[in-house]
Structure formats: C-alpha cells, structure tokens
Amino acid sequence: MIGQELGKTTNATATDLPEGYKMTELGPLPEEWRVVRLGEVVTLKKGRKPPKLLKTYQRGSLPYLTAAYFRSGTVEAWIPSSSVEESSYL
C-alpha cells in the first residue's frame, strides 16, 4: 500500500507519489480524500454499552470502539448486527 511504502515520516514530495495520490500531514492519501477531525464524521456517545458484544467480527457487526482502541488501534469487540438493527446503542 502507498502509505506503508512511503510512510508518514518519509521525505517524499508530491512528485514522488503515484498518480492519484497527494501528500498530507498524515502521509500519502488518495486525491479525493480529505483530512478531517474524527468529530466531523462521527457522533461520539459514551456511557452505554450494548448488552452483547462479540470477540470476533461477524457479517453486519460494527466495531465497538473504546479509549483502548484509540491507544492501540486494535478492535477488541464487535457490536452484533442484532444490536445494530435496534440502533438504540448507536
């Protein structure tokens, strides 16, 4: 992948990138993408945990993101599709 090949600490310039990519403060990204703050694209809610969480991904499930995820980048639990459909936890 482009980001892994060049990395965000590289001294690559826009002329070093493949066509269709641009250099951003996060590293190389597709030209049609833009860098935004997380709060601009999601609604964060806290205080309610779904009654059931899965340890592995299943079709239709969503990642359950905790503070630990933002430190490690690893999803440790998934919200099952049944809870997603109820949407009281989203």
N, C-alpha and C positions, 0 to 999 in steps of 0.2 A: 504494500500500500504506500501511497505517496508520503503521508505523514510519517510512517515508520521508516521509510527510506531516507528522508531528509531530516526528520526530527525537528522539534521546535527550537533547539538550541543551535541549529546549523547557521552558517553564514550565507546560506543560499539567497539569491536575489530572484526577482520576478523572471529574469531571463533564464534562470536555471530550472524553472518549473516546466512541467509538461503543459501542452496546450490545454486550456480549460481550467487551470488552477491559478490561484492568487496567493500571495504571502500575506498572512495576518499576524496579529500579536500572539495567536495560538499556534501558529505554524501554517503550513500549506493547507488550503481548503478549496473545494470546487468554487468556481467563479460565481455560481448562482446562490451560494450560501452566504450568510452574514453572521457576524459575531454579535450575540446579544447576551444580556444578563439572564440567568435562569428564571427569575421572577417575571420576565417579559413574555415567557412562552408557557409557563405552568402556573397553576394555583397551588400554593403550598398550604396544607392543612396539617394540624397536629392535634394530638390528644385522643384520637380514636384509632384503635387497632381493629382490623377485621377479625371476626370470631375464628376464622380458619385461615391458616397460611400454609403454603406448600414449600417443601425444601428444594424442589426442582421445578423447572419450567414445564408447564403443560399448555397445550394449544389454547389460546384465548386468555391466558393469565397475564397479569401485569406485574412488573417488578414492584416490590414493597421497599421503598427507599427510606432508610433511616440515616441518622447522623453518621453511623459507621460506614455506610456506603460512600458518603462524600469524603471520608478519610481514606478508604481502601480502594474504592472503585469496583468493589465486588458485591453483586446482588446475592444476599443470603436467604431471601424468602420471596415468595411469589403470591399474589392475590389470585385465588382461583376464579375462573370465568363466572361461576355462580354468583360470587360477590360483586364481580364487575357488572353483571347484568342488573343486580339490585341497585347498584350505584350509590347506596347510602354511605359508602366508605370512600368515595372518590370525590 
